[in-house]
Amino acid sequence: MIIRAKAPLRISFCGGGTDVAPYPEERGGVVLSATIDKYAYASLITKEEARIRITSLDYDTEASYRLNEPIPFNGELDLAKAVVKHFAPRTGLHLFLHSDAPPGSGLGSSSTMTVAMVGVFKQWQNHPLTDYEIAELTFRIERVDLQIVGGKQDQYAATFGGFNFIEFFDKTVVVNPLRINDAVINELEYNLLLCYTGKTRLSANIVANQTRSYQERKPAVVEALDQMKALTVEMKNCLLRGRLDDFGQLLHAAWLHKKNLDANISTSQIDQLYETGRENGALGGKILGAGGGGYLLFYCPFQKKHRVAEALEKAGGQVVKFSFEQRGLQIWDIR
């Protein structure tokens, strides 16, 4: 039997950083995001041999160990090993992993892959987990078991899918699906432009610096997080009311605040690409994820989008086509 799962990667429009402890516990965080037609895939094949095999198809890497021996956490596919450890299988298996975007791309790929892995084990072991429980379990495996520094928006975005306004409190998370008019979604998709910078980054370092600055109550960081939270609410209202040009301008305002969270969020290359986009007609944009590399997102009036794309390509960026995905985690069997 083969069990497969796929979970969608996400674009975070605003609020990233307010989902990172201890900010949400103390002040409450909010994130506005949408999932896209890029995915993380996991395939689980049961085996009679008493062995666990984990294969990354993207990196042509495999980890293998006997079923009853201690799991070797050695920096090689440790996230997958942590998922296996949690579900404690009693029979052998082969787990295959593949993603449409590499870790460090800013699209939430690591957490999305973990959601997909949790999905195949849930199906295999027939666990009656709700979407909230899947997202929370994914968060615990990453942030508690493996102590990977980061927030908790990606786990919920990948599990639920679609456009969501996600609220983070002391002990709870509330996912509010947004009922956005189809015409508004189509127009937003038509006007947005996704550009790969050509470099990935280790987000944990940037997030750790940001967290330390917030804990030290550095005024610029606290103010930036508070302003981003307020802008997230404004951007959500713009989407619901179809005010897309205002949405694009708010993206720019949010980017200016985001840059104040840590000096490593932007680089000279990112600044150059961003200014190129703005000079050629983009109303606003931002780096996705923690920053330092990965993907830039721009909002462009439709008649200027092709010019922005051409200029970004000439400046060394790589424009990537995408569509919005309304579905979250999907799981199926092949018998």
C-alpha positions as CSV (number, residue, x, y, z in Angstrom):
1,M,0.0,0.0,0.0
2,I,1.1,3.5,-0.8
3,I,-0.2,6.6,1.1
4,R,0.5,10.0,-0.4
5,A,-0.1,13.5,0.9
6,K,0.4,17.0,-0.5
7,A,0.2,20.3,1.3
8,P,0.3,23.7,-0.3
9,L,3.0,26.3,0.2
10,R,1.9,29.7,1.2
11,I,2.4,33.4,0.5
12,S,2.3,35.5,3.7
13,F,1.1,39.0,2.9
14,C,1.5,40.5,6.3
15,G,2.0,39.8,10.0
16,G,4.8,37.4,9.9
17,G,6.8,37.8,13.1
18,T,3.8,38.5,15.3
19,D,3.3,34.7,15.3
20,V,6.7,34.1,17.0
21,A,6.9,33.7,20.8
22,P,6.7,35.5,23.0
23,Y,5.0,38.3,21.1
24,P,1.6,36.5,20.5
25,E,1.5,35.3,24.1
26,E,2.0,38.9,25.4
27,R,0.3,41.1,22.7
28,G,-1.6,38.8,20.3
29,G,-0.5,38.1,16.8
30,V,-2.2,38.1,13.4
31,V,-1.2,36.9,9.9
32,L,-2.8,37.2,6.6
33,S,-1.8,34.5,4.1
34,A,-2.9,32.5,1.1
35,T,-1.8,29.1,-0.2
36,I,-0.6,28.6,-3.8
37,D,-0.2,25.8,-6.3
38,K,3.2,24.8,-5.2
39,Y,3.4,21.8,-2.8
40,A,5.3,19.6,-0.5
41,Y,4.7,15.9,-1.1
42,A,5.2,12.8,1.2
43,S,4.7,9.2,0.2
44,L,4.7,6.3,2.7
45,I,5.2,2.7,1.5
46,T,4.9,-0.1,4.1
47,K,7.6,-2.7,4.1
48,E,7.9,-6.1,5.7
49,E,11.6,-5.6,6.6
50,A,12.2,-4.1,10.0
51,R,13.8,-1.0,8.7
52,I,12.9,2.7,8.3
53,R,14.1,4.4,5.1
54,I,13.7,8.1,4.4
55,T,14.5,9.4,0.9
56,S,14.6,13.1,-0.2
57,L,14.0,13.1,-3.9
58,D,15.1,16.7,-4.2
59,Y,18.5,16.2,-2.6
60,D,19.0,12.5,-3.6
61,T,19.7,11.8,0.1
62,E,18.6,8.8,2.2
63,A,18.6,8.0,5.8
64,S,18.2,4.3,6.9
65,Y,18.1,2.7,10.3
66,R,16.7,-0.5,11.9
67,L,13.2,-0.3,13.4
68,N,14.1,-0.9,17.0
69,E,17.4,1.0,17.2
70,P,17.6,4.6,18.5
71,I,16.9,7.2,15.9
72,P,20.2,8.9,14.8
73,F,19.6,12.6,14.9
74,N,22.6,13.8,13.1
75,G,21.5,16.7,10.9
76,E,20.4,14.4,8.0
77,L,16.7,14.5,7.4
78,D,16.1,15.1,11.1
79,L,12.7,16.6,10.6
80,A,11.4,13.4,9.0
81,K,13.0,11.4,11.7
82,A,11.2,13.4,14.3
83,V,7.9,12.7,12.6
84,V,8.7,9.0,12.5
85,K,9.7,9.0,16.2
86,H,6.4,10.7,17.2
87,F,4.3,8.1,15.4
88,A,6.5,5.2,16.5
89,P,5.7,2.7,13.7
90,R,5.9,-1.0,14.6
91,T,6.6,-2.1,11.0
92,G,9.1,-1.1,8.4
93,L,8.4,1.7,5.9
94,H,9.9,3.8,3.2
95,L,9.1,7.5,3.3
96,F,9.7,9.6,0.1
97,L,9.8,13.4,0.3
98,H,9.6,16.0,-2.5
99,S,8.9,19.8,-2.5
100,D,8.3,22.4,-5.2
101,A,10.4,24.9,-3.3
102,P,13.6,24.4,-1.3
103,P,13.9,25.2,2.5
104,G,14.8,28.8,3.1
105,S,12.6,30.0,0.1
106,G,10.2,32.0,2.2
107,L,7.2,29.9,1.2
108,G,7.0,27.9,4.4
109,S,8.4,24.8,2.8
110,S,9.8,23.1,5.9
111,S,6.6,23.3,7.9
112,T,4.6,22.4,4.9
113,M,6.6,19.3,4.4
114,T,6.1,18.4,8.0
115,V,2.3,18.8,7.6
116,A,2.4,16.4,4.6
117,M,4.4,13.8,6.6
118,V,2.0,14.1,9.5
119,G,-0.8,13.6,7.0
120,V,0.5,10.2,5.7
121,F,1.1,8.8,9.2
122,K,-2.3,10.0,10.3
123,Q,-3.9,8.1,7.4
124,W,-1.7,5.0,7.9
125,Q,-2.4,4.7,11.6
126,N,-6.0,5.9,11.3
127,H,-5.6,8.8,13.8
128,P,-8.8,11.0,14.0
129,L,-6.8,14.3,14.0
130,T,-8.7,17.5,13.2
131,D,-7.0,20.2,11.1
132,Y,-6.2,22.2,14.2
133,E,-4.6,19.1,15.8
134,I,-2.5,18.4,12.7
135,A,-1.2,22.0,12.6
136,E,-0.5,22.0,16.4
137,L,1.3,18.6,16.2
138,T,3.4,19.8,13.3
139,F,4.3,22.9,15.4
140,R,5.3,20.8,18.4
141,I,7.5,18.5,16.3
142,E,9.4,21.4,14.8
143,R,9.5,23.9,17.6
144,V,9.4,21.8,20.7
145,D,10.9,18.4,19.8
146,L,13.6,19.7,17.5
147,Q,13.9,23.2,19.0
148,I,13.8,24.8,15.5
149,V,13.3,28.5,16.0
150,G,10.3,30.0,14.2
151,G,6.7,30.9,14.3
152,K,3.5,29.0,13.9
153,Q,1.7,30.4,10.9
154,D,3.0,28.0,8.3
155,Q,1.7,24.9,9.9
156,Y,-1.9,26.3,10.0
157,A,-1.7,27.8,6.4
158,A,-0.6,24.5,4.9
159,T,-3.1,22.4,6.8
160,F,-6.2,24.6,6.2
161,G,-5.4,26.1,2.8
162,G,-7.0,29.1,1.1
163,F,-7.1,32.7,2.2
164,N,-6.9,33.0,6.0
165,F,-6.7,35.6,8.7
166,I,-5.0,33.7,11.5
167,E,-5.0,35.0,15.1
168,F,-2.4,33.9,17.6
169,F,-3.1,34.2,21.4
170,D,-1.5,32.9,24.5
171,K,-2.8,29.3,24.3
172,T,-4.9,29.2,21.2
173,V,-4.8,29.8,17.5
174,V,-7.9,30.8,15.5
175,V,-8.0,30.3,11.7
176,N,-10.6,32.6,10.1
177,P,-11.2,31.6,6.4
178,L,-11.9,34.6,4.3
179,R,-14.8,34.7,1.9
180,I,-13.3,36.8,-0.8
181,N,-15.2,37.4,-4.0
182,D,-13.9,35.2,-6.9
183,A,-13.4,38.3,-9.1
184,V,-11.2,39.8,-6.4
185,I,-9.1,36.7,-6.1
186,N,-8.7,36.4,-9.9
187,E,-7.7,40.1,-10.1
188,L,-5.3,39.8,-7.2
189,E,-3.7,36.8,-8.8
190,Y,-3.4,38.6,-12.1
191,N,-1.7,41.6,-10.5
192,L,0.7,39.8,-8.2
193,L,4.2,38.8,-9.4
194,L,6.5,36.3,-7.7
195,C,10.2,36.7,-8.1
196,Y,12.9,34.3,-6.9
197,T,16.1,36.1,-5.8
198,G,18.2,33.1,-6.6
199,K,19.3,32.5,-3.0
200,T,17.9,30.7,0.0
201,R,18.7,31.5,3.7
202,L,18.5,30.0,7.2
203,S,15.5,31.7,8.6
204,A,16.1,30.5,12.2
205,N,19.0,32.9,12.6
206,I,17.0,35.9,11.5
207,V,14.0,34.9,13.7
208,A,16.3,34.4,16.7
209,N,17.7,37.9,16.3
210,Q,14.2,39.4,16.0
211,T,13.0,37.5,19.1
212,R,16.0,38.6,21.1
213,S,15.4,42.2,20.1
214,Y,11.7,42.0,21.1
215,Q,12.6,40.4,24.5
216,E,15.0,43.3,25.1
217,R,12.1,45.6,24.2
218,K,14.0,47.5,21.5
219,P,11.6,50.3,20.6
220,A,12.1,49.9,16.8
221,V,11.3,46.2,16.8
222,V,8.3,46.5,19.2
223,E,6.9,49.3,17.1
224,A,7.5,47.4,13.8
225,L,5.6,44.4,15.1
226,D,2.7,46.5,16.4
227,Q,2.5,48.4,13.1
228,M,2.6,45.2,11.1
229,K,-0.2,43.8,13.2
230,A,-2.4,46.8,12.5
231,L,-1.5,46.7,8.8
232,T,-2.5,43.1,8.6
233,V,-6.0,44.0,9.7
234,E,-6.2,46.8,7.1
235,M,-5.0,44.5,4.4
236,K,-7.6,41.9,5.3
237,N,-10.3,44.5,5.0
238,C,-9.0,45.6,1.6
239,L,-9.2,42.1,0.3
240,L,-12.8,41.6,1.6
241,R,-13.8,44.9,0.0
242,G,-11.9,44.5,-3.2
243,R,-9.7,47.6,-2.7
244,L,-6.6,46.0,-4.4
245,D,-4.6,49.1,-5.2
246,D,-4.8,50.0,-1.5
247,F,-3.8,46.5,-0.7
248,G,-0.7,46.9,-2.9
249,Q,0.3,50.2,-1.2
250,L,-0.1,48.6,2.2
251,L,2.3,45.8,1.2
252,H,4.9,48.6,0.7
253,A,4.2,50.1,4.1
254,A,4.4,46.7,5.7
255,W,7.8,46.0,4.0
256,L,9.3,49.2,5.4
257,H,8.3,48.1,8.9
258,K,9.4,44.5,8.4
259,K,12.9,45.7,7.5
260,N,13.2,47.2,11.0
261,L,12.9,43.8,12.7
262,D,16.5,42.8,11.8
263,A,19.3,44.1,9.7
264,N,19.6,40.7,7.9
265,I,16.0,40.7,6.6
266,S,17.1,42.6,3.5
267,T,20.3,42.6,1.5
268,S,21.8,44.8,-1.1
269,Q,20.5,42.4,-3.8
270,I,17.0,42.3,-2.3
271,D,17.0,46.1,-2.0
272,Q,18.1,46.4,-5.6
273,L,15.4,44.0,-6.9
274,Y,12.7,45.7,-4.8
275,E,13.6,49.2,-6.1
276,T,13.7,47.8,-9.6
277,G,10.2,46.6,-9.2
278,R,9.0,49.9,-7.7
279,E,10.7,52.0,-10.4
280,N,8.9,50.0,-13.1
281,G,5.5,50.4,-11.7
282,A,4.9,48.0,-8.7
283,L,2.8,49.7,-6.0
284,G,4.3,47.6,-3.3
285,G,5.9,44.3,-2.3
286,K,7.9,42.4,0.3
287,I,10.3,39.6,0.8
288,L,8.5,36.4,1.8
289,G,9.2,34.5,5.0
290,A,11.8,35.6,7.5
291,G,13.9,37.4,4.8
292,G,17.5,37.3,3.7
293,G,16.7,35.5,0.4
294,G,14.0,33.4,-1.2
295,Y,11.1,35.0,-3.0
296,L,10.0,38.6,-3.4
297,L,6.3,39.3,-4.0
298,F,5.1,42.4,-5.9
299,Y,1.7,44.0,-6.5
300,C,1.6,45.6,-10.0
301,P,-1.2,47.4,-11.9
302,F,-2.0,44.9,-14.7
303,Q,-0.7,47.2,-17.5
304,K,2.7,47.5,-15.8
305,K,3.2,43.9,-14.6
306,H,5.0,42.8,-17.8
307,R,7.4,45.7,-17.5
308,V,8.2,44.9,-13.9
309,A,8.8,41.3,-14.8
310,E,11.2,42.2,-17.7
311,A,13.1,44.6,-15.4
312,L,13.4,42.0,-12.6
313,E,14.7,39.4,-15.0
314,K,17.3,41.8,-16.3
315,A,18.3,42.6,-12.8
316,G,19.0,38.9,-12.0
317,G,15.6,37.8,-10.6
318,Q,13.6,34.9,-11.8
319,V,9.8,35.4,-12.3
320,V,7.8,32.4,-11.3
321,K,4.2,31.8,-12.3
322,F,1.7,30.7,-9.7
323,S,-2.0,30.4,-8.9
324,F,-3.9,30.4,-5.6
325,E,-4.9,27.1,-4.1
326,Q,-8.0,26.9,-2.0
327,R,-7.5,23.4,-0.7
328,G,-5.2,22.5,2.2
329,L,-3.7,19.2,3.1
330,Q,-4.8,16.3,0.8
331,I,-4.2,12.6,1.5
332,W,-5.0,9.6,-0.6
333,D,-4.2,5.9,-0.9
334,I,-2.9,3.8,-3.7
335,R,-3.7,0.1,-3.3
